[in-house]
């Protein structure tokens, strides 16, 4: 825990993603929970931005472009973080993806 407080930069935290993904792929339940929680938090952030900017229209039914980039989304083998985020977002919104 002290390690994160010493330098809480995004890059330092993001550098752990491949390790967590590897552990989750090896069956580690804690690592899998970390990834699932992270996916849910990212999806909630996307939903908040979409609603705040009105990207889905007044009735929430309009489609909108969704672009996801970054090392965290690419730092996986079989555990597809981007796909999991899209799954959560798709439950509420129509969208277009340009990866």
N, C-alpha and C positions, 0 to 999 in steps of 0.2 A: 504494500500500500504506500509506503514512504517513497517508493520509486516513482510513482505517478505524481506525487506532490512536489518532488524535487524539480521536475520539468514537465508540466502538464500540457505541452504542445501537442497539437493534433498529429504531427508527423511521428512523434515518439510513440504515441498510443497506437497509431495506425500501423506502425512497424510490427506490432504484436499480432496483427490479424493472421498472417500466414501460420504462425505458431498455433493460434487458437483453432484455425481451420484444420490444421493437421491433427491436432488432438481430438477435435470433434469427429473427423473422419476415422480416427482410430477407436471411436466408441466412448470417448470421455463425455460423461453426462454434463459436467459443469461447463465444459467448453461449448457443448451443443446449446445449453441454456443461454450462455453469453451471446452466442450468435443469434438465437431466436429472439432474445430481448432486444438486441441491436437492430435487427430487421424490423421489429415492431416499432421501435422508437423512430427509425428513419422513415418508415411509412407514415407514422403520425405527423412527423415534421412536413412531409410532402403534402399530406392532406390539409394541414393548417395553412400552408402557403397557397394551395389551390383555392381553398375557400376564401382566404383573405383577399386574394387578387381577383376573385370571381372568374377564374379560368373555366369553371364548369357551368357557367351561366346561372341565371337566377333560380332556375328549378334544379340545378345540379345535374343536368343530363347532357350538357354539351361535351364533346370530346376536346382534348387539348394535347399539345405535344409534351412528351416527357423525355428528357435527355438525362441519362445517368452516366457519369464518367468518374474515373478515379481508381487509384490502386487498390482500394479496399474492395471494389467490385470485381477486380481482376485477380485478387489474391486467393483464389480458390481452385480446387480441382473438381471434385464432385459436388461440393457444397456451394451452390450458386446463389450468392447473396443478392445479386440484382434480380434474379428470377423470383426469389422469395419476397422481395420488396414489391415487385410488380403484382404478385399474387394478392398481397394484402391491399394494395391500392385498387386493384381491379374489382374488389368486392363492393366498392363504393362509387367509383368513377369510370367513365369511358375515357379512353386516352389513345394517343398515338405515340409510339416509341421510336426514337431515333438514337440508337446506341452508337 
